[in-house]
Amino acid sequence: MPKGFFVRPVKSLRGKIVLAGDKSISQRAVIVSSISKGTTRIENFLFSDDCLSTIKAFRSLGIKIETDSNSIVVKGNGLYGLKKPTRPLNLGESATSLRLLSGLLAAQDFKSILKAAPSLSRRPMRRILEPLRLMGAQIRARKKKTKNWIEEFAPLEIKGTKLKPIRYKLPISSAQVKSAILLAGLYVKGNTQVIEIFKSRDHTERMLRAFSADIRLDPSMISLSGDKELSTPRLIKIPADISSAAFFIVGSTIIEGSEILISSVGVNPTRAGVLNVLKRMGADIRLFYHPEKITGAEPVADILVKASQLKATLIDCPEIPAVIDELPIIMVAACFAKGNTIIRGVEELRVKETDRINSMVTNLSLMGGQIKVRKFTQSDSGAKAFEREEIIISGPTKLEASRVSSFSDHRTAMSMIIAGLAAKGNTVIDEISCISKSFPNFIQTLDKVKN
Ligand code: S3P
């Protein structure tokens, strides 16, 4: 018997599911409550590998964090209450913790060293180091020459210092870069301003507002006035993770006879672009919004999905930040859609946990998917032209089982499991332990709705 995880096709996916909390919001809740004054209870917290890395890091920075079955209690020490860690902080595979913490620790009055697991140590850090250094941050990183520039990587050696405000236009759409600057900006006297070309997820801005930070959100710019204590709202309820929900939404769309209800999902428009994309493709998705509450300040809805025939769509560059983590499962959906689905401006996928263009194109092609990747040139409002990438998927294709690989990437693994459920024959995935990075009980949840 060959080794690996076996996926057998199912008749349908049916039932009601409750998913764990959003990964991005859980991490921000720990970070911001740790530097606020008072105790914060964070309910429906996601206990995944990445979020546990964040908790561990803040415990090493002197913060008391208690955990129970689905919530945590953080005893914040105030803006200037973090303690010098006695050892390097190891953020494991969590890029969000590593990048956000770099901003926060750059402004402390102590030194710290941030280490990462091997795969995160291969992911680019220059994107955060550039703006932080403009603020005066003193950070040393491992350098390596790439084709066009010198890139920098973890481990990062941070000599905390007083920072100054900047006005920074993000050259790439990245919530992690934006958040690193804003967290550093909390310690800066004066106004830190961030301008985005295309809006990335705004969870940090919402979290900071929930903690009464002096933050202004204009359509074209975020301004934060720092050096002010944050006050805790005492209770944060984390909505279910739309990125986790996306696997069930696509699964129940492409598998005939399916019907799934997912409760209390975060549907923040800067994050939940997958819903618009799938609706444009003809998916039968209905949202039942919860009445707005102040805690967490994130929009929440129950999502009802029924199987339907899909048609191709165009996902253009401005929409990419709102679907960035869902592109692997959208690629699966596109194989089942009639026509050519074009996804433009996907090059950021190259620097995720694995190169997700490579992982998904390789796997889906092995299963019979019709996928091409092309380069195109885009000029930045007439200034400099830069090379981008687009994916074209032609469908519909009845996918056929194959032996595929997770490439040790959680989202590739879960996408291929859903593809396998809808394919002909038994698909085998080499290993799927990486799923615990974001969705430890994915398999159990799936087993509940399989028919
Ligand atoms: C995240 C931002 C995105 C996303 C990642 C989580 C965050 O990364 O892909 O999974 O929590 O801020 P980038 O900021 O690199 O786009």
Residues whose N, C-alpha, C, O or C-beta is under 5 A from the ligand:
A	BS01	S3P	S24 T96 S173 S174 A175 Q176 V177 I324 D325
